[in-house]
């Protein structure tokens, strides 16, 4: 019997405190995650590909200002926005990625076009924008990505040395009596899916980390670090301390453990997130689905915006540990 198609998404992991989340804010996050899952589920229910489902889910996450991708992206040290994204097709091992774009409305669509039409895997900065423009993708004024919450976060981070992790930046500035506003949690967004044809796919997108140096690229657009898909094993999208996920090749490591050690998706994912990443102070999580339709959503932080939806079933969403 064929497994039921399924999609899983994340909206970032980090210091997300239950006591700081009022009912209205919590409802907004659950509603956004549910709506996006249902959009991806509809594609799968209609026989669409896992690749199309993850692309659409991440596009919608980019359009939602609750998350750090597209509209609502965090600021660089220069007061600008630089966006990264990647997609990978488990059926063909084809991939596409872009980084450091400043005017492309939906970076994941640019990454998808790289996969679909280019002989290359990644474009960056001006070259990525020239490619996207040649493909007829929608461009926006950089002010489109601005939100007041992200601007206030950056203004506070400017007075510190170094960069701030997007999902933890507000923690540094809060006193013991000033709980973190959960609306100011940011992180990479991503999606993985398993379709009716037995294929898997993954997509990841981000605005990066607050006050990052212009030109910094994290794990989100890097195949094997922030995004990986292979029908023989699984599809993975990560979120967290990007440099640590890069050093660990976290997304590929899940697949490699399944292939070379013969372990399950759950065991491989838990080993990467709970054992290997913490050894180098890696914080965050991932969503993954295997070629049998199993889903995991592990994280080693206080919370991770996450959810999954199987065709014909009610979507599941969650925030806290």
Buried (B, 14 or more C-beta within 10 A) or exposed (E): EEBBBBBBBBBBBBBBBEEBBEEEBBEBBBEBBBEBBBBBBBBBBEEBBBBBBBBBBBBBBBBBBBBBBBBBBBBBBEEEBBBBBBBBBBBBEBBBBBBBBBBBBBBBBBBBBBBEEBEEBBBBBEBBBEBBEEBEBEBBEEEBBBBEBBEBBBEBBEEEEEBBBBBBBBBBBBEEEEBBBBBBBBBBBBBBBBBBEBBBBBBBBBBBBBBBEEEBBBBBBBBBBBBBBBBEBBBBBBBBBBBBBBBBBBBBBBBBBBBEEEBBBBBBBBBBBEEBBEEEEBBBBBBBBBBEBBBBBBBBBBBBBBBBBBBEEEBBBBBEE
